Amino acid sequence: MTAVEYYNLKVIDLMKQREQGKIDAINFRNELDQVFVRVKEMFKEQMIDANNRGWKVAREGIFEPAEQYYNETFKSER
């Protein structure tokens, strides 16, 4: 499962829980924050795996290792 697929499933689940009154707005937001952190980690793992397989990411016409791309693009915390 990709990070994007995981995020989509988790957000849908959280929205259903919120609509059914199983979680309040504060818990919804906290859970969503946790999902976001996990998705960033999953994406990093996927980028590192791609790098280990020899894949490169093209940005502005320059090919660079996937891990370097991830660190430069997503390193900042939310």
Buried (B, 14 or more C-beta within 10 A) or exposed (E): EEBEEBBEEBBEEBEEBBEEEEBEEEEBEEBBEEBBEBBBEBBBEBBBEBBEEEEBBEEEEEEBBBBBBBEEEEEEEE
